Amino acid sequence: MSDDKHRRCPVCGDPLDKVRIVKNVCDVCGKEFSSEDVCRKGHKVCPECRASMTVDTIDRICTSTKSRNPYEILVEIISEPPMRMHDVRHHMAVGSALLAAYRNSGGAADFDNALKEIQKRGGSAPPGACGFIGNCGAAVSTGAFYSVVTEASPYSKGPQWGDPNLLTGKCLIAMSEVGGPRCCKRNSFIAMGIAVEQVKEKLGIAMEYPEKIECGFSDRNEECIEERCPFYVKK
């Protein structure tokens, strides 16, 4: 099954053409790699460098943004060429965007260290975690964000230990009610909205969030569930 209906070049954002598997030399690191995706403009980027470019994008946007709206921040990240339609880096991006909006809304955090820690923890969720272990990485990312900003640990007591788990659990329940197949965008939007609500209720930090979300990525998703998705817009 295809990972992305319209794969894009991480450099220029143009669609990639599928060919027989060919050998390439990465423009970034100079390493030889095999690929069946070819950029029409000739850009060649290995999977490892593409992953690094995606993380760099997350860091750049979250560090520089003044937005109090984590959805706005997330959409900016996932609209950049390095991020694929279905990409394990969503497991970092959701919590990172929440952290940036939390900071901009008055939440206290050691931002640089918190950003690294959220990405480390969220990035521990493997590709396909939603289907393979029943624990979507977007939900894990919200839990990582919440545990970092509340300084929770396995030794924390009471709500400090319980609330990150509560948040992750609420996200997973909401995702399960919509059903599959996978969609990194859909699950990210679901998880983020629930996180915004819990942060306001329990931590007293009011981030901004749209009353209605209309997904702009459905045409890139071969597995889009269309009308069953709360964010789908018929075109």
Summary of the structure (lengths in Angstrom):
residues: 235
radius of gyration: 17.9
end to end distance: 24.1
largest distance: 56.0
contacts: 756
relative contact order: 0.13
helix: 50%
strand: 9%
